[in-house]
Amino acid sequence: MIIVVITCKNKEEAINIARRLLAKKLVACVKVLPPAHSIYLWPAKSGKIEEADEVMLLCKTLESKWEAIEKEVLALHSYEIPEIYAVPVSHVSKKYLEWVENELQ
């Protein structure tokens, strides 16, 4: 199991991406977290500091779904370089993992 983290420009974009991933059975569950204030360097190598309010998605899924998730998000996302990364889950309750696996069949 992995958690895929995606940041979006607003709640509308986040919900759209979450629903598409769920409809395609690429993820079993998505948490849409309240706005986070991001501070980052952009564009690369310029040293310019940017700030933006963003919405974060935490997507519960299986490692085997990663490539399809990345492809889908890149097709839907408004950012030139969207933040999409996966974090491995080292421990998960047996029943929860079974639920995720069953939902993604």
Residue frames as a rotation matrix with the C-alpha (Angstrom) as fourth column:
MET 1
0.582 0.813 0.000 0.00
0.813 -0.582 0.000 0.00
0.000 0.000 -1.000 0.00
ILE 2
-0.675 -0.723 0.146 1.10
0.724 -0.687 -0.056 3.56
0.141 0.068 0.988 -0.70
ILE 3
0.364 0.673 -0.645 -0.23
0.600 -0.698 -0.391 7.03
-0.713 -0.245 -0.657 -0.03
VAL 4
-0.290 -0.384 0.876 -0.11
0.912 -0.388 0.132 9.29
0.289 0.838 0.463 -3.09
VAL 5
-0.012 0.176 -0.984 0.14
0.569 -0.808 -0.151 12.98
-0.822 -0.562 -0.090 -2.22
ILE 6
-0.292 0.027 0.956 -1.10
0.889 -0.360 0.281 15.55
0.352 0.932 0.081 -4.75
THR 7
-0.453 0.203 -0.868 -1.39
0.404 -0.821 -0.403 19.30
-0.794 -0.533 0.290 -4.30
CYS 8
-0.126 0.554 0.823 -3.96
0.974 -0.088 0.208 21.28
0.187 0.828 -0.528 -6.28
LYS 9
-0.807 -0.241 0.539 -4.61
0.262 -0.964 -0.039 24.97
0.529 0.110 0.841 -6.90
ASN 10
-0.538 0.685 0.492 -8.11
-0.827 -0.543 -0.148 24.85
0.165 -0.486 0.858 -5.35
LYS 11
-0.456 0.425 0.782 -10.81
-0.397 0.689 -0.606 22.59
-0.797 -0.587 -0.145 -3.92
GLU 12
0.592 0.726 -0.349 -12.64
-0.621 0.135 -0.772 22.29
-0.514 0.674 0.531 -7.27
GLU 13
0.181 -0.612 -0.769 -9.56
-0.833 0.321 -0.451 20.90
0.523 0.723 -0.452 -9.02
ALA 14
-0.748 -0.493 0.444 -8.83
-0.663 0.588 -0.463 18.61
-0.033 -0.641 -0.767 -6.06
ILE 15
-0.069 0.820 0.569 -12.37
-0.442 0.486 -0.754 17.17
-0.895 -0.303 0.329 -6.03
ASN 16
0.661 0.289 -0.693 -12.29
-0.744 0.131 -0.655 16.67
-0.099 0.948 0.302 -9.81
ILE 17
-0.237 -0.841 -0.487 -9.03
-0.780 0.463 -0.420 14.73
0.579 0.280 -0.766 -9.62
ALA 18
-0.727 -0.009 0.686 -10.20
-0.568 0.569 -0.594 12.71
-0.385 -0.822 -0.419 -6.59
ARG 19
0.276 0.936 0.219 -13.46
-0.544 0.340 -0.767 11.70
-0.792 0.092 0.603 -8.26
ARG 20
0.535 -0.134 -0.834 -11.72
-0.800 0.238 -0.551 10.68
0.273 0.962 0.020 -11.49
LEU 21
-0.564 -0.820 -0.097 -9.20
-0.714 0.543 -0.442 8.52
0.415 -0.180 -0.892 -9.63
LEU 22
-0.544 0.463 0.699 -11.99
-0.466 0.526 -0.711 6.88
-0.698 -0.713 -0.071 -7.64
ALA 23
0.506 0.810 -0.295 -14.17
-0.681 0.166 -0.713 6.31
-0.529 0.562 0.636 -10.72
LYS 24
0.386 -0.451 -0.805 -11.28
-0.724 0.393 -0.567 4.56
0.572 0.801 -0.175 -12.47
LYS 25
0.998 0.048 -0.047 -10.60
-0.003 0.728 0.685 2.45
0.067 -0.684 0.727 -9.35
LEU 26
0.229 -0.970 0.082 -7.07
0.156 -0.046 -0.987 3.78
0.961 0.239 0.141 -9.13
VAL 27
-0.821 -0.389 0.417 -7.53
-0.330 -0.273 -0.904 4.72
0.466 -0.880 0.096 -5.47
ALA 28
-0.418 0.674 -0.609 -9.76
0.733 0.647 0.213 3.36
0.537 -0.357 -0.764 -2.71
CYS 29
0.586 0.547 -0.598 -10.10
0.798 -0.517 0.309 6.58
-0.139 -0.658 -0.740 -0.70
VAL 30
-0.282 -0.654 0.702 -9.03
0.625 -0.681 -0.382 10.22
0.728 0.331 0.600 -0.97
LYS 31
0.242 0.273 -0.931 -8.77
0.871 -0.484 0.084 12.73
-0.428 -0.831 -0.355 1.85
VAL 32
0.166 -0.117 0.979 -9.10
0.581 -0.791 -0.193 16.34
0.797 0.601 -0.063 0.71
LEU 33
-0.138 -0.333 -0.933 -7.21
0.979 -0.189 -0.077 18.40
-0.151 -0.924 0.352 3.25
PRO 34
0.789 0.503 -0.354 -7.96
0.484 -0.863 -0.147 22.03
-0.380 -0.055 -0.923 3.96
PRO 35
0.835 -0.449 0.318 -5.93
0.015 -0.558 -0.830 24.74
0.550 0.697 -0.459 2.33
ALA 36
0.457 -0.812 -0.362 -2.23
0.757 0.142 0.638 24.69
-0.467 -0.566 0.679 3.07
HIS 37
0.907 -0.243 -0.344 -0.02
-0.339 -0.905 -0.256 27.67
-0.249 0.349 -0.903 2.50
SER 38
0.614 -0.707 0.352 2.93
0.763 0.646 -0.032 26.63
-0.205 0.288 0.935 0.34
ILE 39
0.714 -0.546 -0.439 6.18
-0.519 -0.833 0.191 28.58
-0.470 0.092 -0.878 0.06
TYR 40
0.522 -0.452 0.723 8.51
0.571 0.815 0.097 27.42
-0.633 0.363 0.684 -2.70
LEU 41
-0.384 -0.729 -0.567 11.18
-0.175 -0.545 0.820 28.36
-0.906 0.414 0.082 -5.20
TRP 42
0.223 0.474 0.852 9.89
0.802 0.408 -0.437 29.00
-0.554 0.781 -0.289 -8.74
PRO 43
0.896 0.081 -0.437 10.91
-0.328 0.783 -0.528 28.89
0.299 0.616 0.729 -11.49
ALA 44
0.788 -0.609 -0.091 13.79
0.581 0.687 0.436 26.53
-0.203 -0.396 0.896 -10.97
LYS 45
-0.061 -0.993 0.104 17.19
0.998 -0.064 -0.021 28.17
0.028 0.102 0.994 -10.49
SER 46
0.149 0.127 0.981 15.80
0.357 -0.932 0.067 31.71
0.922 0.340 -0.184 -10.33
GLY 47
-0.794 -0.426 -0.433 15.89
0.521 -0.111 -0.847 31.86
0.313 -0.898 0.310 -6.54
LYS 48
-0.582 0.660 0.475 12.48
-0.547 -0.750 0.371 33.58
0.601 -0.044 0.798 -6.56
ILE 49
-0.949 0.310 -0.054 10.28
0.232 0.575 -0.785 32.66
-0.212 -0.757 -0.617 -3.60
GLU 50
-0.527 0.850 0.017 6.59
-0.339 -0.229 0.913 32.14
0.779 0.475 0.409 -4.41
GLU 51
-0.902 0.352 0.251 3.62
-0.145 0.300 -0.943 31.57
-0.407 -0.887 -0.219 -2.11
ALA 52
-0.510 0.786 -0.348 0.22
-0.552 0.011 0.834 30.02
0.660 0.618 0.428 -2.75
ASP 53
-0.228 0.555 0.800 -2.74
-0.770 0.399 -0.497 28.48
-0.596 -0.729 0.336 -0.96
GLU 54
-0.559 -0.007 -0.829 -3.24
-0.635 0.647 0.422 24.91
0.533 0.763 -0.366 -2.12
VAL 55
0.510 0.701 0.498 -5.43
-0.847 0.512 0.146 21.89
-0.152 -0.497 0.855 -1.37
MET 56
-0.594 -0.802 -0.054 -3.75
-0.804 0.593 0.043 18.56
-0.002 0.069 -0.998 -0.65
LEU 57
0.600 0.708 -0.372 -5.02
-0.706 0.688 0.171 15.11
0.377 0.160 0.912 -1.58
LEU 58
-0.519 -0.641 0.565 -3.97
-0.780 0.625 -0.008 11.98
-0.349 -0.445 -0.825 0.31
CYS 59
0.342 0.628 -0.699 -4.86
-0.887 0.461 -0.020 8.98
0.310 0.627 0.715 -1.85
LYS 60
-0.086 -0.311 0.946 -4.87
-0.625 0.757 0.192 5.44
-0.776 -0.575 -0.260 -0.45
THR 61
0.708 0.256 -0.658 -3.90
-0.701 0.362 -0.614 2.92
0.081 0.896 0.436 -3.11
LEU 62
0.734 -0.484 0.477 -1.59
0.296 0.859 0.417 0.11
-0.611 -0.164 0.774 -4.14
GLU 63
-0.138 -0.904 -0.404 1.88
-0.204 -0.373 0.905 0.51
-0.969 0.207 -0.133 -5.61
SER 64
-0.535 -0.047 0.844 0.71
0.675 0.576 0.460 -1.26
-0.508 0.816 -0.276 -8.78
LYS 65
0.497 0.829 0.256 -1.60
0.847 -0.398 -0.352 1.72
-0.190 0.392 -0.900 -9.50
TRP 66
0.036 -0.539 -0.842 1.15
0.389 -0.768 0.509 4.38
-0.920 -0.346 0.182 -9.40
GLU 67
-0.858 -0.480 0.182 1.83
0.341 -0.267 0.901 4.77
-0.384 0.835 0.393 -13.14
ALA 68
-0.308 0.832 0.461 -1.87
0.825 -0.007 0.565 5.01
0.473 0.555 -0.684 -14.03
ILE 69
0.510 0.455 -0.730 -2.45
0.793 -0.578 0.194 7.55
-0.334 -0.677 -0.656 -11.24
GLU 70
-0.312 -0.717 -0.624 0.46
0.308 -0.697 0.647 9.71
-0.899 0.010 0.438 -12.36
LYS 71
-0.868 0.006 0.496 -0.74
0.495 -0.067 0.866 9.63
0.039 0.998 0.056 -15.98
GLU 72
0.077 0.992 0.096 -4.31
0.919 -0.108 0.380 10.54
0.387 0.059 -0.920 -14.99
VAL 73
0.431 0.047 -0.901 -3.26
0.648 -0.711 0.273 13.40
-0.627 -0.702 -0.337 -12.71
LEU 74
-0.631 -0.734 -0.253 -0.91
0.307 -0.535 0.787 14.86
-0.713 0.419 0.563 -15.33
ALA 75
-0.673 0.446 0.590 -3.79
0.656 -0.009 0.755 14.86
0.342 0.895 -0.287 -17.84
LEU 76
0.332 0.939 -0.084 -6.15
0.830 -0.249 0.498 16.68
0.447 -0.235 -0.863 -15.44
HIS 77
0.203 -0.299 -0.932 -3.89
0.841 -0.434 0.322 19.00
-0.501 -0.850 0.163 -13.44
SER 78
0.948 0.231 0.221 -3.54
0.309 -0.836 -0.453 22.71
0.080 0.497 -0.864 -14.16
TYR 79
0.603 -0.774 -0.191 0.06
-0.340 -0.467 0.816 23.07
-0.721 -0.427 -0.545 -12.93
GLU 80
0.510 -0.559 -0.653 3.00
-0.785 0.008 -0.620 22.93
0.352 0.829 -0.435 -15.31
ILE 81
-0.490 -0.657 -0.573 4.81
-0.199 0.724 -0.661 20.68
0.849 -0.210 -0.485 -12.80
PRO 82
0.519 0.774 0.362 2.26
-0.557 -0.015 0.830 19.25
0.649 -0.633 0.423 -10.35
GLU 83
-0.517 -0.600 0.610 3.37
-0.853 0.301 -0.427 17.83
0.073 -0.742 -0.667 -7.04
ILE 84
0.732 0.628 -0.265 2.63
-0.600 0.778 0.187 14.09
0.323 0.022 0.946 -7.18
TYR 85
-0.440 -0.883 -0.164 4.56
-0.685 0.448 -0.574 11.65
0.580 -0.140 -0.802 -5.06
ALA 86
0.577 0.611 -0.542 4.02
-0.169 0.739 0.652 8.37
0.799 -0.285 0.530 -3.23
VAL 87
-0.258 -0.563 0.785 4.90
-0.940 -0.041 -0.338 7.42
0.223 -0.826 -0.518 0.30
PRO 88
-0.383 0.108 -0.917 5.14
-0.040 0.990 0.134 3.72
0.923 0.088 -0.375 1.18
VAL 89
0.457 0.575 0.679 3.01
-0.790 -0.088 0.606 2.54
0.408 -0.813 0.414 4.08
SER 90
-0.568 -0.799 -0.197 5.14
-0.593 0.563 -0.576 0.46
0.571 -0.210 -0.793 6.42
HIS 91
-0.942 0.333 -0.039 2.32
0.260 0.652 -0.712 -0.68
-0.212 -0.681 -0.701 8.70
VAL 92
-0.522 0.851 -0.062 -1.39
-0.762 -0.431 0.484 -1.01
0.385 0.300 0.873 8.03
SER 93
-0.291 0.479 0.828 -4.14
-0.622 0.562 -0.545 -2.96
-0.727 -0.674 0.134 9.75
LYS 94
-0.882 -0.108 0.459 -4.97
0.173 0.831 0.529 -6.22
-0.438 0.546 -0.714 7.99
LYS 95
-0.022 0.973 0.230 -8.67
0.795 0.156 -0.586 -5.40
-0.606 0.170 -0.777 7.53
TYR 96
0.448 0.150 -0.882 -7.94
-0.209 -0.941 -0.266 -1.93
-0.869 0.303 -0.390 6.09
LEU 97
-0.570 -0.731 -0.375 -5.43
-0.595 0.052 0.802 -3.33
-0.566 0.681 -0.465 3.60
GLU 98
-0.707 0.399 0.583 -7.92
0.544 0.834 0.089 -6.03
-0.451 0.380 -0.808 2.59
TRP 99
0.366 0.882 -0.297 -10.53
0.477 -0.452 -0.754 -3.32
-0.799 0.134 -0.586 2.01
VAL 100
0.120 -0.413 -0.903 -8.15
-0.626 -0.737 0.253 -1.30
-0.770 0.535 -0.347 -0.19
GLU 101
-0.852 -0.511 0.111 -7.19
-0.270 0.612 0.744 -4.40
-0.448 0.604 -0.659 -2.18
ASN 102
-0.399 0.788 0.469 -10.83
0.722 0.585 -0.368 -5.44
-0.565 0.192 -0.803 -2.65
GLU 103
0.466 0.618 -0.633 -11.89
0.155 -0.762 -0.629 -1.98
-0.871 0.195 -0.450 -3.81
LEU 104
0.079 -0.558 -0.826 -9.12
-0.770 -0.560 0.305 -1.80
-0.633 0.612 -0.474 -6.41
GLN 105
-0.538 -0.199 0.819 -9.80
0.212 0.908 0.361 -5.14
-0.816 0.368 -0.447 -8.09
